[in-house]
Amino acid sequence: MSFLEKGEVTGLEAEFSRGLAQFTNRRLEYIRLPWDEQIPALLAGKTDIIMSAMTITRSRSYQIHFSRPYMVTGQVSLVRLRDQSRFGTGFSDLLNPMIRVGVVRATSGDLLISRNKNSKGIVRYDNADKAVQGLFDAEIDAFVYDLPMNFYIGALYADRGLVPITTPLTREKLAWGIRKEDAGLLEAANSYLAQLVESGELEKMVIHWIPFYASVYNADQ
C-alpha cells in the first residue's frame, strides 16, 4: 500500500496522495508515524489526512471522519507452508487453544483476535517485520494482518516457506482519515475519489499495485 523504494515513498497510497495533492492544489509532505500515533497526530494537527490503509471502524469514526471507501479488503492469516493443512477450516482454526496467533498491536487484526481468543494464545508485535520473524522463530503459528500485506509478505518469503491462507477472515473497507472539523478536505477527497471511480482509474490503480486483488474481492464499492 505504501513503502520506501530507494528512499522514495511509493505504492498505492503514495499514488493516491500525489493525485489528491494535485487535485486540491496543495503541497504534499509525508509524515511517517507508528500506526498507533496516526489518529493522535491527525487530531493534534500534525497531519491533515491519514492515507495508511486504515479500516473504517465504529470506534475510529467517533474520533475522525472517513472519506468514501476506495477498497474492500480483510484480514488473512500468514502461516508456515508445512502447517498450511492446519488452517483449512478458516477462523475456527485460529481459536484452537494450541494455536498461537500473532498480530500487530492496535490494528484491525489485533481487535479481531482479541475479541475471540484467550489472551494467552495471542502474541502482539510492534510491526509486521517482527511478526514475520516470529513465524520464522516458531514463536507463533499464524500471523493475522491486512490482506494486501500478508499476500505481499507471502510472495516475498515464499522460498522460505511462508504462505497466506487465501480465505479472508473479515470484510473491511479502507478509507482516508480526516479531522471532523476539516469539511473542506473531506469534500475534496470524496470528489477526487468520485473522479477516479467515474474514469475507471481507481480499479486500474488498485490492480496495478495489488494484482491479486480482483480474484479475492470485487473492486466495486
C-alpha positions in Angstrom: 0.0 0.0 0.0 3.0 2.3 0.7 6.7 1.6 1.1 10.1 3.1 0.6 12.0 2.4 -2.6 15.4 4.0 -3.0 14.4 6.4 -0.3 11.2 7.5 -2.0 7.6 6.8 -0.8 5.8 4.7 -3.4 2.8 2.3 -3.6 -0.9 2.7 -4.0 -1.4 5.2 -1.1 1.6 7.2 -2.4 -0.1 7.4 -5.9 -3.3 8.5 -4.3 -1.6 11.2 -2.2 0.1 12.7 -5.2 -3.2 12.7 -7.1 -5.1 14.3 -4.2 -2.4 17.0 -3.8 -2.6 17.9 -7.4 -6.5 17.8 -7.3 -6.6 20.1 -4.3 -3.5 22.2 -5.4 -1.8 21.5 -2.1 1.8 20.9 -1.2 2.5 17.3 -0.4 4.5 16.3 2.6 4.8 12.8 4.0 4.9 12.3 7.8 6.0 8.8 8.8 4.5 7.7 12.1 4.0 4.4 14.0 0.5 3.0 13.5 -0.9 3.9 16.9 0.2 7.5 16.5 -1.7 8.1 13.3 -5.0 9.3 14.8 -3.5 11.3 17.7 -1.2 13.1 15.2 -4.2 13.9 13.0 -6.2 15.2 15.9 -3.3 17.4 17.1 -2.9 19.0 13.7 0.5 17.4 12.9 -1.0 15.8 9.8 -4.0 16.7 7.6 -5.0 13.3 6.4 -4.3 9.6 7.1 -3.5 7.6 4.0 -2.3 4.4 5.5 -4.7 1.7 4.5 -6.9 2.4 7.5 -10.0 0.3 8.1 -13.3 2.1 8.8 -14.4 1.1 12.3 -17.1 2.4 14.6 -14.6 3.4 17.3 -12.4 5.3 14.9 -15.4 7.0 13.4 -16.2 8.5 16.8 -12.8 10.4 16.6 -12.4 11.2 12.9 -14.3 11.4 9.6 -13.6 8.9 6.9 -13.6 9.5 3.1 -15.7 7.3 0.9 -14.0 3.8 0.8 -11.6 3.2 -2.0 -11.1 -0.6 -1.5 -12.6 -3.6 0.2 -10.2 -5.8 2.0 -10.0 -8.0 5.1 -7.8 -9.9 7.5 -6.0 -13.1 6.4 -3.6 -15.5 8.1 0.0 -16.0 7.1 1.4 -19.4 8.1 4.3 -21.7 7.5 3.8 -23.8 4.4 4.4 -27.0 6.4 1.5 -26.0 8.7 -1.0 -25.0 6.0 -3.2 -28.0 6.4 -3.9 -27.0 10.0 -5.8 -23.9 8.8 -8.2 -25.4 6.2 -11.4 -24.6 8.0 -10.9 -20.8 8.4 -11.3 -18.7 11.5 -12.2 -21.6 13.9 -8.7 -22.9 13.4 -7.2 -19.8 15.0 -9.4 -20.2 18.1 -7.8 -23.6 18.9 -6.1 -23.0 22.3 -3.0 -24.8 20.9 -2.6 -22.2 18.1 -0.5 -19.1 18.9 -1.6 -16.1 16.8 0.5 -13.1 16.2 -0.9 -9.6 15.5 0.4 -6.1 15.1 -0.6 -4.1 18.1 -3.7 -1.8 17.8 -4.6 -3.0 14.3 -7.8 -4.5 13.0 -6.2 -7.9 13.2 -5.4 -7.3 16.9 -9.1 -6.3 17.5 -10.5 -9.3 15.7 -8.3 -11.8 17.5 -8.6 -10.2 20.9 -12.4 -10.3 20.8 -12.4 -14.0 20.0 -9.4 -15.7 21.5 -7.9 -16.1 25.0 -5.1 -13.6 25.6 -2.7 -16.4 26.4 -2.8 -17.5 22.8 -2.1 -14.0 21.4 1.4 -12.5 20.7 1.4 -8.8 19.9 4.2 -7.2 17.9 5.1 -3.6 17.2 5.3 -4.2 13.4 4.8 -6.7 10.7 8.5 -7.4 10.3 8.8 -8.6 13.9 5.7 -10.8 13.5 7.1 -12.4 10.4 10.3 -13.1 12.3 8.1 -14.7 15.0 6.8 -17.1 12.4 10.3 -18.0 11.3 11.3 -18.5 15.0 8.2 -20.6 15.7 7.0 -18.1 18.4 3.6 -18.1 16.7 1.7 -20.4 14.3 -0.2 -17.8 12.3 0.1 -14.1 11.7 -3.2 -12.2 11.2 -2.8 -9.0 9.2 -4.3 -7.0 6.3 -4.9 -9.0 3.2 -2.6 -6.9 0.8 0.3 -7.0 3.2 0.1 -10.7 4.0 -0.2 -11.6 0.4 2.9 -9.4 -0.3 4.8 -11.0 2.6 3.8 -14.5 1.4 5.2 -13.7 -2.1 8.3 -12.1 -0.7 9.2 -15.1 1.6 7.7 -18.0 -0.5 11.1 -19.5 -0.8 11.4 -19.5 3.0 8.2 -21.4 3.4 5.6 -18.7 4.2 2.1 -18.8 2.6 -1.1 -16.8 3.1 -4.4 -18.5 3.7 -6.5 -17.1 0.9 -9.9 -17.1 2.5 -10.4 -13.7 4.2 -11.4 -13.7 7.8 -13.3 -10.4 7.6 -14.6 -8.0 5.0 -13.5 -4.4 5.7 -13.5 -1.1 3.9 -10.4 1.1 3.6 -10.6 4.9 3.6 -8.7 8.0 4.4 -9.0 9.6 7.8 -9.7 13.4 8.1 -10.3 15.7 11.1 -14.0 16.2 11.7 -13.7 20.0 11.5 -11.9 19.8 8.1 -15.1 19.5 6.0 -13.4 21.1 3.0 -10.7 18.4 2.8 -13.2 15.7 3.3 -15.3 17.0 0.4 -12.3 17.4 -1.8 -11.1 13.8 -1.0 -14.5 12.4 -1.9 -14.6 14.4 -5.1 -11.2 13.1 -6.1 -12.3 9.5 -5.4 -15.5 10.0 -7.3 -13.5 11.2 -10.3 -11.3 8.2 -10.1 -14.3 5.9 -10.0 -16.1 7.6 -12.9 -13.0 7.5 -15.1 -12.2 3.8 -14.2 -8.8 4.8 -12.9 -9.5 3.6 -9.3 -9.7 0.0 -10.3 -6.7 0.3 -12.6 -4.6 1.8 -9.8 -5.6 -0.9 -7.3 -5.0 -3.8 -9.6 -1.6 -2.2 -10.7 -0.3 -2.3 -7.1 -2.2 -5.3 -5.9 -2.5 -7.7 -8.9 -4.3 -10.5 -7.0 -7.0 -8.1 -5.6 -9.6 -8.8 -8.3 -9.6 -12.5 -7.6 -10.2 -12.0 -3.9 -12.7 -9.2 -3.7 -14.8 -7.4 -6.2 -13.3 -4.0 -6.7 -16.7 -2.3 -6.9 -17.5 -0.3 -3.7 
